[in-house]
Amino acid sequence: MLYMPREKGQGLVEYALILVLVAIVVIIILALLGPTIGNIFSNIVQQL
């Protein structure tokens, strides 16, 4: 009874780590595909 496990805190940390990893992956994908997506939108705007 002296030691109470902090499972709620551990769960929050795990969710935070997952969110950070997802954010890093999204940033990398946008950095790689950003110019391509920009060119596609530019072509669409020019055709209008």
PQR file with spaces between the fields and no chain letter, atoms N, CA, C, O and H, PARSE charges and radii, in Angstrom:
ATOM       1  N    MET     1       0.828   -1.198    0.000 -0.4000 1.5000
ATOM       2  CA   MET     1       0.000    0.000    0.000 -0.0000 2.0000
ATOM       3  C    MET     1       0.866    1.254    0.000  0.5500 1.7000
ATOM       4  O    MET     1       0.372    2.352   -0.257 -0.5500 1.4000
ATOM       5  N    LEU     2       2.154    1.095    0.287 -0.4000 1.5000
ATOM       6  CA   LEU     2       3.018    2.268    0.290 -0.0000 2.0000
ATOM       7  C    LEU     2       3.262    2.787   -1.128  0.5500 1.7000
ATOM       8  O    LEU     2       3.407    3.992   -1.336 -0.5500 1.4000
ATOM       9  H    LEU     2       2.556    0.203    0.495  0.4000 1.0000
ATOM      10  N    TYR     3       3.307    1.882   -2.091 -0.4000 1.5000
ATOM      11  CA   TYR     3       3.601    2.291   -3.471 -0.0000 2.0000
ATOM      12  C    TYR     3       2.371    2.086   -4.333  0.5500 1.7000
ATOM      13  O    TYR     3       1.883    0.964   -4.470 -0.5500 1.4000
ATOM      14  H    TYR     3       3.190    0.904   -1.921  0.4000 1.0000
ATOM      15  N    MET     4       1.875    3.152   -4.904 -0.4000 1.5000
ATOM      16  CA   MET     4       0.729    3.066   -5.810 -0.0000 2.0000
ATOM      17  C    MET     4       1.232    3.296   -7.234  0.5500 1.7000
ATOM      18  O    MET     4       1.818    4.341   -7.515 -0.5500 1.4000
ATOM      19  H    MET     4       2.271    4.063   -4.792  0.4000 1.0000
ATOM      20  N    PRO     5       1.016    2.349   -8.126 -0.5600 1.5000
ATOM      21  CA   PRO     5       1.492    2.539   -9.502  0.2800 2.0000
ATOM      22  C    PRO     5       0.766    3.684  -10.197  0.5500 1.7000
ATOM      23  O    PRO     5      -0.437    3.876  -10.016 -0.5500 1.4000
ATOM      24  N    ARG     6       1.508    4.434  -10.987 -0.4000 1.5000
ATOM      25  CA   ARG     6       0.932    5.581  -11.711 -0.0000 2.0000
ATOM      26  C    ARG     6       0.640    5.165  -13.147  0.5500 1.7000
ATOM      27  O    ARG     6       1.332    5.584  -14.075 -0.5500 1.4000
ATOM      28  H    ARG     6       2.485    4.278  -11.134  0.4000 1.0000
ATOM      29  N    GLU     7      -0.372    4.351  -13.324 -0.4000 1.5000
ATOM      30  CA   GLU     7      -0.685    3.860  -14.663 -0.0000 2.0000
ATOM      31  C    GLU     7      -1.283    4.956  -15.529  0.5500 1.7000
ATOM      32  O    GLU     7      -1.073    4.965  -16.742 -0.5500 1.4000
ATOM      33  H    GLU     7      -0.934    4.011  -12.570  0.4000 1.0000
ATOM      34  N    LYS     8      -2.027    5.883  -14.925 -0.4000 1.5000
ATOM      35  CA   LYS     8      -2.607    6.965  -15.712 -0.0000 2.0000
ATOM      36  C    LYS     8      -1.503    7.829  -16.304  0.5500 1.7000
ATOM      37  O    LYS     8      -1.549    8.176  -17.484 -0.5500 1.4000
ATOM      38  H    LYS     8      -2.198    5.875  -13.940  0.4000 1.0000
ATOM      39  N    GLY     9      -0.518    8.175  -15.496 -0.4000 1.5000
ATOM      40  CA   GLY     9       0.588    8.983  -15.995 -0.0000 2.0000
ATOM      41  C    GLY     9       1.366    8.265  -17.073  0.5500 1.7000
ATOM      42  O    GLY     9       1.787    8.876  -18.055 -0.5500 1.4000
ATOM      43  H    GLY     9      -0.481    7.893  -14.537  0.4000 1.0000
ATOM      44  N    GLN    10       1.557    6.979  -16.897 -0.4000 1.5000
ATOM      45  CA   GLN    10       2.295    6.199  -17.895 -0.0000 2.0000
ATOM      46  C    GLN    10       1.529    6.167  -19.214  0.5500 1.7000
ATOM      47  O    GLN    10       2.128    6.278  -20.283 -0.5500 1.4000
ATOM      48  H    GLN    10       1.215    6.483  -16.100  0.4000 1.0000
ATOM      49  N    GLY    11       0.230    6.019  -19.144 -0.4000 1.5000
ATOM      50  CA   GLY    11      -0.582    6.011  -20.355 -0.0000 2.0000
ATOM      51  C    GLY    11      -0.514    7.338  -21.089  0.5500 1.7000
ATOM      52  O    GLY    11      -0.437    7.373  -22.318 -0.5500 1.4000
ATOM      53  H    GLY    11      -0.257    5.929  -18.275  0.4000 1.0000
ATOM      54  N    LEU    12      -0.543    8.441  -20.328 -0.4000 1.5000
ATOM      55  CA   LEU    12      -0.458    9.755  -20.960 -0.0000 2.0000
ATOM      56  C    LEU    12       0.884    9.938  -21.646  0.5500 1.7000
ATOM      57  O    LEU    12       0.956   10.503  -22.737 -0.5500 1.4000
ATOM      58  H    LEU    12      -0.606    8.413  -19.331  0.4000 1.0000
ATOM      59  N    VAL    13       1.941    9.466  -21.014 -0.4000 1.5000
ATOM      60  CA   VAL    13       3.270    9.583  -21.622 -0.0000 2.0000
ATOM      61  C    VAL    13       3.335    8.764  -22.904  0.5500 1.7000
ATOM      62  O    VAL    13       3.907    9.215  -23.896 -0.5500 1.4000
ATOM      63  H    VAL    13       1.883    9.007  -20.127  0.4000 1.0000
ATOM      64  N    GLU    14       2.757    7.571  -22.895 -0.4000 1.5000
ATOM      65  CA   GLU    14       2.765    6.744  -24.102 -0.0000 2.0000
ATOM      66  C    GLU    14       1.983    7.413  -25.232  0.5500 1.7000
ATOM      67  O    GLU    14       2.433    7.410  -26.378 -0.5500 1.4000
ATOM      68  H    GLU    14       2.292    7.205  -22.089  0.4000 1.0000
ATOM      69  N    TYR    15       0.822    7.984  -24.924 -0.4000 1.5000
ATOM      70  CA   TYR    15       0.058    8.685  -25.949 -0.0000 2.0000
ATOM      71  C    TYR    15       0.843    9.884  -26.468  0.5500 1.7000
ATOM      72  O    TYR    15       0.842   10.151  -27.670 -0.5500 1.4000
ATOM      73  H    TYR    15       0.457    7.987  -23.993  0.4000 1.0000
ATOM      74  N    ALA    16       1.508   10.602  -25.583 -0.4000 1.5000
ATOM      75  CA   ALA    16       2.292   11.762  -26.005 -0.0000 2.0000
ATOM      76  C    ALA    16       3.426   11.335  -26.932  0.5500 1.7000
ATOM      77  O    ALA    16       3.691   12.006  -27.930 -0.5500 1.4000
ATOM      78  H    ALA    16       1.509   10.386  -24.607  0.4000 1.0000
ATOM      79  N    LEU    17       4.093   10.239  -26.618 -0.4000 1.5000
ATOM      80  CA   LEU    17       5.179    9.762  -27.485 -0.0000 2.0000
ATOM      81  C    LEU    17       4.652    9.352  -28.857  0.5500 1.7000
ATOM      82  O    LEU    17       5.284    9.626  -29.877 -0.5500 1.4000
ATOM      83  H    LEU    17       3.878    9.694  -25.808  0.4000 1.0000
ATOM      84  N    ILE    18       3.496    8.697  -28.880 -0.4000 1.5000
ATOM      85  CA   ILE    18       2.901    8.307  -30.157 -0.0000 2.0000
ATOM      86  C    ILE    18       2.557    9.548  -30.972  0.5500 1.7000
ATOM      87  O    ILE    18       2.822    9.592  -32.173 -0.5500 1.4000
ATOM      88  H    ILE    18       2.982    8.475  -28.051  0.4000 1.0000
ATOM      89  N    LEU    19       1.970   10.555  -30.329 -0.4000 1.5000
ATOM      90  CA   LEU    19       1.622   11.781  -31.042 -0.0000 2.0000
ATOM      91  C    LEU    19       2.860   12.477  -31.595  0.5500 1.7000
ATOM      92  O    LEU    19       2.835   13.001  -32.708 -0.5500 1.4000
ATOM      93  H    LEU    19       1.755   10.519  -29.353  0.4000 1.0000
ATOM      94  N    VAL    20       3.947   12.482  -30.818 -0.4000 1.5000
ATOM      95  CA   VAL    20       5.185   13.104  -31.281 -0.0000 2.0000
ATOM      96  C    VAL    20       5.731   12.351  -32.490  0.5500 1.7000
ATOM      97  O    VAL    20       6.164   12.973  -33.461 -0.5500 1.4000
ATOM      98  H    VAL    20       3.968   12.056  -29.913  0.4000 1.0000
ATOM      99  N    LEU    21       5.716   11.027  -32.444 -0.4000 1.5000
ATOM     100  CA   LEU    21       6.206   10.250  -33.572 -0.0000 2.0000
ATOM     101  C    LEU    21       5.352   10.477  -34.820  0.5500 1.7000
ATOM     102  O    LEU    21       5.890   10.608  -35.920 -0.5500 1.4000
ATOM     103  H    LEU    21       5.365   10.522  -31.656  0.4000 1.0000
ATOM     104  N    VAL    22       4.038   10.526  -34.661 -0.4000 1.5000
ATOM     105  CA   VAL    22       3.159   10.783  -35.798 -0.0000 2.0000
ATOM     106  C    VAL    22       3.432   12.174  -36.366  0.5500 1.7000
ATOM     107  O    VAL    22       3.474   12.348  -37.584 -0.5500 1.4000
ATOM     108  H    VAL    22       3.601   10.420  -33.767  0.4000 1.0000
ATOM     109  N    ALA    23       3.617   13.157  -35.498 -0.4000 1.5000
ATOM     110  CA   ALA    23       3.891   14.513  -35.960 -0.0000 2.0000
ATOM     111  C    ALA    23       5.198   14.564  -36.742  0.5500 1.7000
ATOM     112  O    ALA    23       5.273   15.239  -37.769 -0.5500 1.4000
ATOM     113  H    ALA    23       3.583   13.015  -34.509  0.4000 1.0000
ATOM     114  N    ILE    24       6.224   13.868  -36.276 -0.4000 1.5000
ATOM     115  CA   ILE    24       7.510   13.849  -36.975 -0.0000 2.0000
ATOM     116  C    ILE    24       7.357   13.218  -38.353  0.5500 1.7000
ATOM     117  O    ILE    24       7.906   13.723  -39.333 -0.5500 1.4000
ATOM     118  H    ILE    24       6.164   13.320  -35.442  0.4000 1.0000
ATOM     119  N    VAL    25       6.616   12.123  -38.435 -0.4000 1.5000
ATOM     120  CA   VAL    25       6.401   11.459  -39.727 -0.0000 2.0000
ATOM     121  C    VAL    25       5.657   12.387  -40.681  0.5500 1.7000
ATOM     122  O    VAL    25       6.016   12.478  -41.855 -0.5500 1.4000
ATOM     123  H    VAL    25       6.170   11.713  -37.639  0.4000 1.0000
ATOM     124  N    VAL    26       4.632   13.073  -40.197 -0.4000 1.5000
ATOM     125  CA   VAL    26       3.866   13.989  -41.046 -0.0000 2.0000
ATOM     126  C    VAL    26       4.755   15.130  -41.535  0.5500 1.7000
ATOM     127  O    VAL    26       4.679   15.520  -42.700 -0.5500 1.4000
ATOM     128  H    VAL    26       4.341   12.999  -39.243  0.4000 1.0000
ATOM     129  N    ILE    27       5.594   15.665  -40.654 -0.4000 1.5000
ATOM     130  CA   ILE    27       6.497   16.755  -41.050 -0.0000 2.0000
ATOM     131  C    ILE    27       7.465   16.283  -42.125  0.5500 1.7000
ATOM     132  O    ILE    27       7.720   17.003  -43.090 -0.5500 1.4000
ATOM     133  H    ILE    27       5.655   15.349  -39.708  0.4000 1.0000
ATOM     134  N    ILE    28       8.001   15.085  -41.966 -0.4000 1.5000
ATOM     135  CA   ILE    28       8.936   14.555  -42.966 -0.0000 2.0000
ATOM     136  C    ILE    28       8.230   14.367  -44.307  0.5500 1.7000
ATOM     137  O    ILE    28       8.779   14.717  -45.352 -0.5500 1.4000
ATOM     138  H    ILE    28       7.793   14.501  -41.182  0.4000 1.0000
ATOM     139  N    ILE    29       7.016   13.816  -44.283 -0.4000 1.5000
ATOM     140  CA   ILE    29       6.275   13.602  -45.531 -0.0000 2.0000
ATOM     141  C    ILE    29       5.977   14.933  -46.201  0.5500 1.7000
ATOM     142  O    ILE    29       6.130   15.057  -47.416 -0.5500 1.4000
ATOM     143  H    ILE    29       6.570   13.532  -43.434  0.4000 1.0000
ATOM     144  N    LEU    30       5.553   15.931  -45.431 -0.4000 1.5000
ATOM     145  CA   LEU    30       5.260   17.229  -46.022 -0.0000 2.0000
ATOM     146  C    LEU    30       6.523   17.888  -46.565  0.5500 1.7000
ATOM     147  O    LEU    30       6.474   18.563  -47.594 -0.5500 1.4000
ATOM     148  H    LEU    30       5.429   15.830  -44.444  0.4000 1.0000
ATOM     149  N    ALA    31       7.649   17.701  -45.889 -0.4000 1.5000
ATOM     150  CA   ALA    31       8.899   18.281  -46.375 -0.0000 2.0000
ATOM     151  C    ALA    31       9.305   17.643  -47.701  0.5500 1.7000
ATOM     152  O    ALA    31       9.845   18.320  -48.576 -0.5500 1.4000
ATOM     153  H    ALA    31       7.689   17.152  -45.053  0.4000 1.0000
ATOM     154  N    LEU    32       9.049   16.351  -47.852 -0.4000 1.5000
ATOM     155  CA   LEU    32       9.426   15.669  -49.084 -0.0000 2.0000
ATOM     156  C    LEU    32       8.437   15.946  -50.218  0.5500 1.7000
ATOM     157  O    LEU    32       8.844   16.126  -51.366 -0.5500 1.4000
ATOM     158  H    LEU    32       8.610   15.801  -47.141  0.4000 1.0000
ATOM     159  N    LEU    33       7.153   15.978  -49.903 -0.4000 1.5000
ATOM     160  CA   LEU    33       6.128   16.122  -50.929 -0.0000 2.0000
ATOM     161  C    LEU    33       5.603   17.546  -51.077  0.5500 1.7000
ATOM     162  O    LEU    33       4.806   17.814  -51.977 -0.5500 1.4000
ATOM     163  H    LEU    33       6.822   15.832  -48.971  0.4000 1.0000
ATOM     164  N    GLY    34       6.024   18.447  -50.227 -0.4000 1.5000
ATOM     165  CA   GLY    34       5.512   19.822  -50.247 -0.0000 2.0000
ATOM     166  C    GLY    34       5.632   20.506  -51.592  0.5500 1.7000
ATOM     167  O    GLY    34       4.642   21.021  -52.110 -0.5500 1.4000
ATOM     168  H    GLY    34       6.671   18.230  -49.496  0.4000 1.0000
ATOM     169  N    PRO    35       6.837   20.524  -52.177 -0.5600 1.5000
ATOM     170  CA   PRO    35       6.970   21.190  -53.490  0.2800 2.0000
ATOM     171  C    PRO    35       6.089   20.567  -54.568  0.5500 1.7000
ATOM     172  O    PRO    35       5.541   21.283  -55.407 -0.5500 1.4000
ATOM     173  N    THR    36       5.948   19.263  -54.557 -0.4000 1.5000
ATOM     174  CA   THR    36       5.106   18.591  -55.551 -0.0000 2.0000
ATOM     175  C    THR    36       3.649   19.005  -55.384  0.5500 1.7000
ATOM     176  O    THR    36       2.970   19.310  -56.365 -0.5500 1.4000
ATOM     177  H    THR    36       6.393   18.681  -53.876  0.4000 1.0000
ATOM     178  N    ILE    37       3.176   19.016  -54.157 -0.4000 1.5000
ATOM     179  CA   ILE    37       1.788   19.420  -53.900 -0.0000 2.0000
ATOM     180  C    ILE    37       1.592   20.883  -54.287  0.5500 1.7000
ATOM     181  O    ILE    37       0.554   21.242  -54.843 -0.5500 1.4000
ATOM     182  H    ILE    37       3.727   18.769  -53.360  0.4000 1.0000
ATOM     183  N    GLY    38       2.575   21.726  -53.999 -0.4000 1.5000
ATOM     184  CA   GLY    38       2.494   23.133  -54.377 -0.0000 2.0000
ATOM     185  C    GLY    38       2.405   23.311  -55.874  0.5500 1.7000
ATOM     186  O    GLY    38       1.643   24.150  -56.353 -0.5500 1.4000
ATOM     187  H    GLY    38       3.418   21.435  -53.548  0.4000 1.0000
ATOM     188  N    ASN    39       3.178   22.530  -56.627 -0.4000 1.5000
ATOM     189  CA   ASN    39       3.121   22.621  -58.085 -0.0000 2.0000
ATOM     190  C    ASN    39       1.764   22.188  -58.617  0.5500 1.7000
ATOM     191  O    ASN    39       1.246   22.782  -59.562 -0.5500 1.4000
ATOM     192  H    ASN    39       3.797   21.848  -56.237  0.4000 1.0000
ATOM     193  N    ILE    40       1.188   21.157  -58.015 -0.4000 1.5000
ATOM     194  CA   ILE    40      -0.134   20.692  -58.453 -0.0000 2.0000
ATOM     195  C    ILE    40      -1.171   21.794  -58.258  0.5500 1.7000
ATOM     196  O    ILE    40      -1.972   22.057  -59.156 -0.5500 1.4000
ATOM     197  H    ILE    40       1.609   20.674  -57.247  0.4000 1.0000
ATOM     198  N    PHE    41      -1.162   22.445  -57.086 -0.4000 1.5000
ATOM     199  CA   PHE    41      -2.122   23.513  -56.831 -0.0000 2.0000
ATOM     200  C    PHE    41      -1.872   24.700  -57.751  0.5500 1.7000
ATOM     201  O    PHE    41      -2.819   25.345  -58.202 -0.5500 1.4000
ATOM     202  H    PHE    41      -0.511   22.232  -56.357  0.4000 1.0000
ATOM     203  N    SER    42      -0.606   24.995  -58.034 -0.4000 1.5000
ATOM     204  CA   SER    42      -0.291   26.102  -58.944 -0.0000 2.0000
ATOM     205  C    SER    42      -0.837   25.818  -60.336  0.5500 1.7000
ATOM     206  O    SER    42      -1.384   26.707  -60.988 -0.5500 1.4000
ATOM     207  H    SER    42       0.163   24.472  -57.668  0.4000 1.0000
ATOM     208  N    ASN    43      -0.688   24.587  -60.784 -0.4000 1.5000
ATOM     209  CA   ASN    43      -1.215   24.233  -62.107 -0.0000 2.0000
ATOM     210  C    ASN    43      -2.731   24.341  -62.145  0.5500 1.7000
ATOM     211  O    ASN    43      -3.293   24.797  -63.140 -0.5500 1.4000
ATOM     212  H    ASN    43      -0.243   23.865  -60.255  0.4000 1.0000
ATOM     213  N    ILE    44      -3.396   23.932  -61.084 -0.4000 1.5000
ATOM     214  CA   ILE    44      -4.854   24.020  -61.035 -0.0000 2.0000
ATOM     215  C    ILE    44      -5.289   25.491  -61.080  0.5500 1.7000
ATOM     216  O    ILE    44      -6.229   25.845  -61.791 -0.5500 1.4000
ATOM     217  H    ILE    44      -2.939   23.561  -60.275  0.4000 1.0000
ATOM     218  N    VAL    45      -4.606   26.331  -60.323 -0.4000 1.5000
ATOM     219  CA   VAL    45      -4.981   27.767  -60.295 -0.0000 2.0000
ATOM     220  C    VAL    45      -4.731   28.405  -61.649  0.5500 1.7000
ATOM     221  O    VAL    45      -5.525   29.232  -62.098 -0.5500 1.4000
ATOM     222  H    VAL    45      -3.843   26.044  -59.745  0.4000 1.0000
ATOM     223  N    GLN    46      -3.635   28.032  -62.310 -0.4000 1.5000
ATOM     224  CA   GLN    46      -3.334   28.617  -63.622 -0.0000 2.0000
ATOM     225  C    GLN    46      -4.360   28.208  -64.669  0.5500 1.7000
ATOM     226  O    GLN    46      -4.640   28.969  -65.595 -0.5500 1.4000
ATOM     227  H    GLN    46      -2.990   27.360  -61.945  0.4000 1.0000
ATOM     228  N    GLN    47      -4.922   27.013  -64.527 -0.4000 1.5000
ATOM     229  CA   GLN    47      -5.893   26.546  -65.500 -0.0000 2.0000
ATOM     230  C    GLN    47      -7.275   27.173  -65.303  0.5500 1.7000
ATOM     231  O    GLN    47      -8.115   27.115  -66.201 -0.5500 1.4000
ATOM     232  H    GLN    47      -4.694   26.395  -63.774  0.4000 1.0000
ATOM     233  N    LEU    48      -7.511   27.760  -64.155 -0.4000 1.5000
ATOM     234  CA   LEU    48      -8.828   28.363  -63.889 -0.0000 2.0000
ATOM     235  C    LEU    48      -8.968   29.671  -64.592  0.5500 1.7000
ATOM     236  O    LEU    48     -10.007   30.321  -64.485 -0.5500 1.4000
ATOM     237  H    LEU    48      -6.829   27.807  -63.425  0.4000 1.0000
